[in-house]
Amino acid sequence: MSEATRILSIDQGTTSSRAMVFDAAGNPLGIAQKEFAQHYPRDGWVEHDPEEIWSSTLEVCRRVLSESRVDAKSVAAIGITNQRETAIVWDRSSGKAIHPAIVWQDRRTAAHCEELRAAGHEARVGEKTGLLLDPYFSATKVAWILDNVAGAREAAERGDLAFGTVDSFLLWRLTGGRVHATDATNASRTLLFDIHAQAWDDELLELFRVPRGILPQVRDCAGHFGDSDAELLGRSIPITGIAGDQQAAAVGQACFLPGMIKSTYGTGCFALVNTGAEAARSRNRLLTTVCYRLEGRVTYALEGSIFIAGAAVQWLRDGIGLIGTAADTESLAAGIPDNRGVYLVPAFTGLGAPHWDAHARGALFGITRDTGVAEITRAALESVCYQTHDLLQAAADDGVTRLAALRVDGGMVANDWLMQFLANIVSLRVERPVVTETTALGAAYLAGVQVGVFDSLDDVTANWQRQRSFDPDMDAAERERLLAGWSKAVSRVRET
């Protein structure tokens, strides 16, 4: 192993860009973060400025190295993890995006997906991709850009344009346009990738009208993707690990055995159950996805996707001004004995798994003259737990063997009240690790394994440490009563 033993991890998320530095034991040495603007040009549309994604990413990388006093010479590699499904199309000559990034939450292509479903394509698409026909995924977003930006489709056919998820766009920028690639986890979220053949699929490309020439090369999650331009970070650094944020979190949580579950609570909530070498198909509208691919060998997972988790707290703070900081939610929720019949269904951009209703919208139920900030805040937190229950129940109904604990991570898990309520509602032990920024940690592990900072995934398992466990302590009848109220609230949203 070389003297360079630090790993720089880029965690490009939905609402912020973050960079962390880890040492050879997987300990965080520093973190820098910067929020960026969310754009909502129409109902159900969500966009980001790709230049702001890039500039904020570069800024936090430079800042974390400076603030943690880590010289670029001691950085062995860069790992990248990213918000998945978000689609960017850029000009190969200039490197500039031809349209704002269309974010994974965006629902503008719902009608297109419905047309494809009505034409009978969903079963075939599901066989190849493990996914559903939903605007959540990248393919219809790419087609929309090519159809709605003047001259874009013609330019794409000429080979003048490139498409990528955020990892691919950052890799392009970091390498000065020399590398157009992605990894198998991000590719598996596009609706264009056959997860069994591990290749872009001509039938899917024709169905979604996406030219093959704009696609990135698909590689393992750990490998030499390229080297950063020296002027960006002080020296040229190899980029050796890439994975979508939820898969990176599964690596960071050391979920390497079939049946191990992790759930990440960021802007959305995403639960992954490792299914090993089997690409298990769900009967309950969960997704079959690539968990990671190393040395050409694929490990699969079943995934449940919740679109709104931490974003509900952000809405309380920034959207309607009920709270000052996200940290206020814990004391507000704990300060009342129960939810007093109030339920928030945060379907702000539709409902994800297991409902997959792109047209559902958020609603608040059970409010009375006595309802106040505490009740609404508690309802927002509870909604995250109820949605997690729905995902895990769907996996159980699919016959997936699960272990006895749920490993959790992400910004929301610092809330002890929320974690205890989660344990109560899912009726499982909830385990919170010492390092909760497991998306960044997973990307660091992937990059570090490639360059020898970590010997193997066994090092990851050995490094994982539990900070605290939360065991269920709620009466079963009370749990069922709360879940019945949630189910009724969801049914009302879906009826509108």
Steps between C-alpha positions, in 0.01 A plus 500: 500500500632846412552779753179660376234350727220758499186465292305800374134412469256709296137464607293698252146499636161639410512812713871540567847401389726353763861388519665294771850375568550156656809331639614141450274381784189656350493784750378840376765771522293788365180597326388796291152555367318755287129518421389604154180625343198286422296615202129420457397652165162321496291271718689174538813628323833508688823629347859577598759720332782264389752782532398548862532125557854516364609824669364395840670161469835653413465756779433242773785279379745786525357614832510160672864449402588845628299488822614149593859592407531207264752557223393375159819293490368285784172425316523155344173514308164665447166324542173636363145434615203688366130567482383234257269517195549877462568553129747743343566537127801707398692609195815294451698795363419761763412274791196721563160350573237575236218507758471509880546164670165323530496370857392150605198652678373658177164371369471677163519176304218326689273507194772350283545217749127439507491478120778242502324305774171508314680368192606195701871569541539493878541123538780483243671807643479349849649169384809674370547789742333392824323836497152638432381745239517812711627857444735442794751330270728664246389374157187710452682804639771464235241459224317809626818710479578376149143575390467841665836668443526635146736291289587265786380177344689570179814589697465179700472293184821666371681402820542859617323451834566291810253375760585408852371476851671739741797269563574489129474878465738554794743241363497680164573834668764363740689339212473799269264318264731205449274236657132433430412211729272389781475198727256208496289630789422831334449334162248266661276799584456634147244255350753452218725235657443124502602406855536131404718554192668800668482703181307781336207339318408578139133411549473742791690772315255471212197499730611816682651659187843555652797484259773259610769755412416727794542228764798463734712187531386281791767377742533321835445705815870478583750560224721766347248738341757768421706773664392845608655803331793615713385864520171408664626363833874562500607180330357234273317243714364165376122457511451137597153454646149592387158387622155653523427638843278218627733226382795688646315512831451123488878464459564749779264303724683175415180340372684222318289199601164407345221623725690796644297821483598864508275803485632846422315811615598800293281705267317176430517163671636190332505151644721234338492129577801306374384198295846374404564364151126464437317780322179437697178628344245668724128425485435815701650769280840522664794552266766247407828684473877456495629527856864508384722348231859412583746317274213434262288320763158648571323509836133594475250659735131568537435867559211705624508869413328773698514838329449722806665446839737775613342720234186506717704657781652742251146591395403567863802728536529674162162448337255597772730629774369285785844422641829684521737207458470130424629428851183657644293205381621259769388706800173596330411138425606375842308780673157354423374155607378386156416628153146598605363348183705720265659338193713662232528313170798677341421414138638834382633342182282190493530176693788258454511134601291299540225726356675667205234766453650793308181703532453479878563822688568576863228546758457561871219307671335508841563865585277669755486840667757370750752387238823693522862499394589200718230278349588588142870456569444164665280391208782585258748286695254215545432494126859395440457200731165397354644510149797290611257246645320479166829427322613232744155340499511481121841329518369255760199425280747425219651230720833676547685360797611785720726517799394627838613861471459804279818703450424868458693802382460849361437837659168414665633213711655738753145543632468248786123541524462422131721191522304361794169561322644334190595190702149491643325529165717256301526265802871449447816598684637818344878534499668838458871488409775720636548650154155593371621660176514157345441609140829689504663223701390234250646695209824536697512126565448420131774743397730382777465130422608571144823677602586276796417735785254228602589138430148377425134529600596303812667819622170681458319239709770519768483880509121524540407609853160538662450825686157414645215252461129573534277203591122496446303577814152588366191297575397301190143627512618862507732434208219352294271791587756752378566305182127475429475878523793537263354255251172691500681830439696354208184359343343844509798657323484234233130556446546869409 
